[in-house]
């Protein structure tokens, strides 16, 4: 488990969050980077068509039409991901994981969720890391991949009755939760509601509901969270002021102020342990097998690559991190927030003196303003980062390293074997 936050000094937290710079030569003498498994969220997009319909109905007014179709990666979002990919490619070349400008055989394997925004994000990542190299982005045919769209497959979908019971138990006192979040609710209402219009959704009591398909959600909170996500994406897209909350949001701190509603929605949806076990076990299992590859025998057909990159959705990251017992609070964001283009990373390091294997596990993202301004990732504008920590980890020059065997055992404790089915990969 993570150490209690109050046991972590502010200086260490900042150092870990902002850790980016090229490592000194003496650090590389003891530790060698052997493997990276990364789970990335797609980049900036407009609201999905379903989100647009619900937020417009709730606020009784049309929201901005973006330059791309609803739900698809924007040009700005592509460029922001290229910036991240460029830094990652350079970083892993410096560390010796990658050997040349274009990847050699078995250096990189990329699998994306089949939706446009994830496939385009994967392309942006490899275009940034390996410009002009024509790296293949793998994805399944159709719209449903068993790794990512887990609600579409019987083995990984949730039982409606069990999910409802799990959400209800997690929620506890919903009235108290709604009351505690009133500062964020009122800030959001001021930003998006037209004076004199019907915005009663902001004042109605929240209720746990279940759709005909069996999806459980908190009525009232879920639509507010969709508004917040749309505003956060709009800020990151650098929409003109009059197209972002009708000129009512002009500073990133106003986005930060409403983000607690997103955290609350995660807490009562994809972060519910029962949901995560059913729908996240298959992906976390692939990540564990990927990072073990070449060291421990594995039964699945995970493709061999020094850098195994999965490009998916915030829901996938949320369920995986819940199984891991890992969360984070990056500067400018709220607890557990998963910004566009952010990623959860497993790095496997070998101690060249002892031969022991260690894991460096962290979550990383660009800041709200760096995304907005398409800021290149560099020492002045590093990726924000928070590391996984446990009592048996050690702080080193390459980051906080944790014993591989015990750390992966902890990550695997919550896996549901019945929700893990074989995955096929294209060569």
ABEGO torsion letter per residue (X at the ends): XBBBAAABBAAAAAAAAABABBBBAAAAAABBBABBBBBBBBBBBBBBAAAAAAAAAAAGBBBBBBABBBGBBBAAAAAAAAAAAAAAAAAAAAAGABABABBBBGABBBBBBABAAAAAAAAAAAAAABBGAGBBBBBBBEABBAAABAAABAAABBBAAAAAAAAAAAAEBAAAAAAAAAAAAAAAAAAABBBGBBAAAAABBBBBBBBAAGBBBBBGAAAAAAAAAAAAAAAAAGBBAAABGGGABABAAAAAAAAAAAAAAAAABAABAAAAAAAAAAAAAAAAAAAABGABBBABABBBBABBBBBBBAAAAAAAAAAAGBBBBBBGBBBGBBBBGBBBBBBBBBBAAAGBBBBBBBBBBBBAAAAAAGBBBBAABBBBBBBBBBAABBBBAAEBBBBAAAAAAAAAAABBAAABBBBBBBX
